[in-house]
Amino acid sequence: MKKCLLLLATLLGMTVRLPAQVEPTAGTWKTWFIPSGRAYRLPAPSASLKEETARVLARQQALTADDRAQIQFWNAGAPGYRWNDLIGRLWMTDTSRYGALANMLMNVAIYDATIAAWDTKYAYNRPRPYTADRRVKPLGPKPESPSYPCEHSVAAGVASTIIAHFFPSLADSVGRMAQRAMASRVAAGMAYPSDTKAGFELGIKIAEMELAHTRDFVPKTAWDGKRPDQPGIWNGKIPMFPMAGQSKTVVLTSASQFRPGPPPDFAKDMAELKAFKPTFRSKANAFFYASQASTDELLNRKMFENNLPQNPPRAARIYAAVAVTYYDAFISCFDAKYAYWGIRPDQYDTTYQPLIPTPPFPGYPSGHAVMSGAMGNLLSYFFPADGALFQKKAKEAAESRFQAGIHFRTDNDTGLDLGRKVADAVIQRLQADGAEESSALANRK
């Protein structure tokens, strides 16, 4: 078909630029919190291409060094990459009850809005500025998808809205960040001003809808202060996240769906821990994972290695799945922690001194192990060639908590198993979202 079009163009003395085709069916993929991408299809773009092209050209002719730096900054990674970096530094250190929800919701809403954007993109197939007019210079990798609406602006609308909601002190900062993202796409010749405006407004609309949809996910009731009245349980003074296990889940039927059985009395675990002889390597592993709680860096590296930043729907799908898995795994973990109030080693034997400070919540199961087990299975699904690496990292992260002396090995083994079950439930949901069929179809072509 393409050869025929090129031959016809040659005979007619015309220059035909064939439309780019990155995930043309992504607009049909299953969404998380909106009915479908089609339900949010935008009206056809009405702005004059001649007038808009003139604005793009004027913008490029007036570029400053700062403008070029912004273009380079936003060229890196998928549309959600920079926003993930920001919220990753926020929610992983957030001590409120909303951190995991904020991370999950931002990534899910970016995915849902991207699917809606892709439905609109291929409904109208508006060419990119540099495609429509050769005077416009593409300053960066050329996106192989239609221009309207701008996918970076979609992500900016979502992220700035959700971050401002959960972290209101950052509202002005993320608002300015969003404006810079949008301006960079016009300056780079990747989008028209009306593309960025439409994308930003679409992102805000979906973010606000999904904030309303999840407003009751986290319980607002305070902890009643009750603990099990029995010996051998965790007895910290101020327990952190005691109500987290009562939050609503996304994929799991409930926080307790995969709740493990009760812990043992830990006598054998304590003996094993006291007999353990730390080495330089074990200490290094313990300290590394004490400050490196997530797999975001490894995930981003694999996404770059697989050229996924040039495929916004698939990149957004991965970020959303990771965030949902973190969220459901976190809730499942704390459901079990406060179902059993599993004691920590330095409380079981008050003469024992751990390598690092003990966190202020029960030990069983290990949170690091739960999250690591979940990511080991989920990332192996997305990057099967690296499955052995992800499983190795999961075991290292779990083992680090034993090496640090803040968890029994039973905490870790149980946590790994729980995390893997959560990830497998998310993977089952992903296998029915239409993206795999889309990929298989593209491969056959």
N, C-alpha and C positions, 0 to 999 in steps of 0.2 A: 504493500500500500504506500509506504513512504517513497519507494523508488518511483512509483507511478506519479505521485504528486511532484517529485523533483523533476521528472521528465516533462510533465505538463508545464511546470514553471519555466523550464528551459525553453520549450517551444514557444511560449508566450512572451519570452523576454522579461520575465518577472523574477523578483527575489522573494521566495517564500520561506518564512521561518516556521518550522513545525513546532507545535506546542510541546513543551516539556511534560514529562509524565512521571512524577514521583508520587507513588501511591494514589493513583486516580480513584480508587475505590475506598480510600480510607474514610470518606464521609459516611460510609455505611457501617463502619465498625461499631460494635456495641459500646455505649457510654456507661458511666458509673452512676451519676446522679441526675442526669437530664434524660428525657425520653429518647432522644436521638439527635444526631447532628442535623438532620433534615428539619427538625422542629424549630431550629434557630437559624434557618437560611435567611440571609440578608437580601434586601431588594437589590436589583441590578445597579451597578455603579452609574451615576448620572453625570459626574463631573466631566468637563471637556478634556480629552486627552491632549489637545493642543495647548490649552492653558496650563494644564498640570505639568506637561513636559517642560514648558517654559519655566515653571517654578523649580523643577528639578535641576535644570541647566543653570539657572541663576544661583541655586544653592551650591552646586559643584564649583562654579566659577569663584565663589567667595569663601572656599574652604580655608580654615586656619589649621595650625598645628594641633590645636585642641580638638577640632572637628575630626581630623584624621586619627587621632588617638582614640576617640570615641568609636569611630567606625571599626578600627582594629579590635577594640575591646568587645564590641557586640558581634563581630564576625566570628569570634571564638565560640565553639560549642553550639548546641541546639538552642532554640529560643528560650528554653527554661534554664539553661546552664548557669547563668550568672545569678538568677533568682534562687536556684537551689543552693548555690554556694552561700548566699546570704542567709537564707532561712535555716540552713544546716548549722550555721554558727549560732543561731538564735535558739532553736528548739532543743538542741542537745545540751544546752546549759540552762535551760529554762526550768525554774523550780515551781512554776504554777501548774495547774492541772491541765492546761490547754496546749502545751508544747507539741505533743504528738499529734493532736487534732489539727493544729495549724499547719504542720508539715504535710500531713496526709491531704488536707483539704486543698492546699495550694497546688499540689501536684496533680490531684484528681481533677480539679477545675481547669488547670492548664490543658490536661489531656482532653477533657470534654469539650473545651472551647476550641482546641485544635481540630478535633473531629468535626465540629460545626463549621469551622473555617474551611476545612477541606471540602465539605459539601458545597459551600458557596463558591470556592475557587473553581471547581470543575463544572459548576452550573453555568458560569459566565466566561471562563477561560480568558480573563483579561491578561494581555501580555505585560511582562515586566518593562519598566521604562527603557532599560538598555536594549531590549529586544525591539521595542516599537520605534526607537529613534537611535541611530548609531552615534549621534553626537553625545549621548549619555554614556558615561564610562562606568562599567561595573567595577566598583572598588572592593573586590573580595570574591570569594567563591560564588559562582552563579547558581542561585536556587533554581532547581528544575521543577518548578511548579508555577501556576498562575499567580498574578500579583495581588488580587483582591479577594479577601482582606489580608493585610500584612500579618504573618504569623508571629513575628517578634512583638508586634503591638498587641496582639491577642494575649500573649504571655505577660506582657507588661501590665495590661489592664487587670488581669486576674491577680497577679502577684502583688501589685501595689495595693489593691483593694483588700486582699486577705491579710497581708502583713500589717497594714494600717489598722485593721480590725483587732488583731490579736496583740499587736505591739504599737499602741497608739502614739507613743513618743517618737516613733519613726515615720509617722504619716507624711510629714513634709519631705523627709529624706527620700522615701521610696517614690513619692510623687515626682520629685525632680529626676530621680533615676529613670522612671518610666518615660518622662519627656525626652531625656537624652537618648534612650533606646529608640524611640520613634523617630527623632530627628536624624539619628545615624542611618536609618534605613533609607530615608529620602536622600540624604547626602551621598550615600553609597550607590545610588542609582538602582536600588533594589525594589523600591516601592514609591508610589505616588502619595502625595499628602492625603488624598481621600482614602487610600488603602490603609494608612496608619490610623486615621481617625475612626474608620469603620472597625478595624481590628481591636483598637483600644476599647471602644464602646461595647463591642461584643464580649470582650474579656470581662469588663466590669459587670455587665448584665448577668453573665453566667456565674461569676464569683458571688454576686449578691444573692442569686437564687440558691446557690449551694450553701452559703452561710445560713440562710433561712432553713434549708433542708436539714442541716446538722445541728441546729441550735440546741437540741435536747440530747445530743450524743453524750455529753459529759455531765454527770450528775451535779446539781448545784447544792445539794444538801451537805451539810458538814458532817464529819465523822463524829459518831456518838461517844467515842472514847472507850468503848468496851473492848476487852481483850479476853482470850480464852483463860479460864481460871484453872490452870494446871501447870505443873513444873516442866522445865525443859523447853520452854518456848522463848522466842526472841523478846527481849525486854528493854529495848531502847526507849529513851525518854519521849522523843517526839517523832513518831513514825511518818515517813514521807509517802505521799500518794496512797493513803489508806483506802480511798474511794475509787481508785483508778479501775479496779476490776469490775466496777458496776457500770462502766461506760458501754455504750452501744458499739457493736462491732460492725464491720462493713461486709466481709465475706463469711465469717463464722456465724453460726446461728446464735451463739451467745459466747460470753467470755469463758464460760466453763465447758465449752464443747469438748476440748481436749485436756481438761484438768487432770493432772496425774494423781495417782494415789498418794496417801499420806507418807511423809518421810519416816525413815527408821529413827532409832534413838541416837544414831551417829557415833556410837562407841567405837566401832571398827573404823569409821571414817576419821575420827579424831586420832586414833592410834596411827593410822597411815599418814596423816598430816604431820604429826609430831616426829615420825620417823623419817620424813622427807628431808634430804640434805640439799639446800639451795646451791646452785652453781651460778657462775657468771651468766651463762646463757639463760637459765631459768629466771634469774632476776631481770635480765634485759627484756625478756618476753613479758614478764609481769608488769614492768614499768611502761613498756610500749603500749600494751592494750589498756592500761589504766588511763592513758591520755589519748588513745585512738579508739574511740568507742564504736565507730561506724565503718562501713566499707565504701563510703562515698568516693574516696580517692581512687581505689581500685576499680570501682564501677565506671567512673569517668574515663579512666585510662582505657578500659576495654571498649567503651563507646567510641572514643577517638580512634583506637586501633581498627575498629570495624566500620569506620566512616559513617557512623550513625548520626552525627550532627547535621549531615546533609539530608537527613530523612526525618523531618520534625514529627510526623505522626508516630513513627516507631520509637523515636527518642522519648517523646512524651508518654508513650505507653509503658516504657520501661521505668521511667521516673515515677509514674503513678503506681505501678505495681509494687515497686520497692517501698514507696511511702505507705500504701495500704498494708503491706506485709509488716512493716515496722509497727504500724498502729495496732493492728489486730494482735500481733505477737506481744507488744507491750501490755495490752489490756489482759491478754491471757496469762502472761507472766505474773502480773500483780493480782489477778484473781487468785492464782494458786498461792502466792506469797501470803496473802491475808486470809486465805482459807485455812492455812496450817500454821502460820507464824513461826516458820522454821528457824531454829536458833543458829547463830553464827559461831564459828570456832572459838573466838575469844570470849564468848559468853558461856559456851559449853565447858571450856576449861579456862578459867580466869588467869591462869599462869602463862597461857600461850600468847605470844606477841606476833601479830601478823606483820608482813613486810610493808603494807600500805594501810592507810586509815580504812576502817570498816564503814561501808555506806549505811545511812540511817533508815534501813527497812529490813524485813526478814530475808533470810538467805535462800530458802528453798522455793522455787528453783533459781538458778543463777540467771540474772538478766542478760549478762554478756553471752552466756551459752544459748539462751533462747533466741536472741537476735542473730547470733552467729550461725546457729543451726538453720534458721529461717533463710538468711541470705545465702548460705552455702547451697541450699536446694534451689532457691529462686534464680540466682545468677547462673547456676548450672543449666537451668532451663533456657535462659536467654543466650548463654554462650557455652554450648555443650563441649566445645573443644577445650575449654578451660575448666571443665568440671572438677578435675582432680585438684587444681589450684584452689578453687573456692572451698572445697571440702577440707583441704589442708589448713586454710586460713581459719575456717570455722573451728576446727579442733584446737588450733593454737590459741585462739581467743578464749575458748572455754577453759583450756588448761591453764591459761595465765591467771585465772582467778584462784585456782588451787595453789599455783606457785606463789601467789601473793599472800596466801594464808587467810583469805577472807571468805572462802567457800570450801565446803567439803566436795569430794569427787562426786558424790551422789547428786549434789546440787547441779553440777555440770552435766553429768550424763542425762539426768532428767530434763534439764533445760534444752540440751541439744535435740532430744527427741520431741519435746513440745514444739520447738521452733520449726523443725522439719515438717511436722504435721500441719502447722499453720501455713507454711509456704506451699505445701502440696494442695491445700484447699484453694489458695489463690491461683496456683497454676491451673487447676481444674476449671476455674472461672475464666482464665485467660484463653484456654483452649476452645472456648465457645464464643469468643468475641468477634470472630470473623477475620482477624488479622492473619492467622495462619493460612486460611484459604486464599487470602489476597496474595500472600507470599508465594504459595504454591502455584497460583495462576501466573504470576510474574515470571517464575522460574521456568514454567513450561513455554512461555513466549520466547 
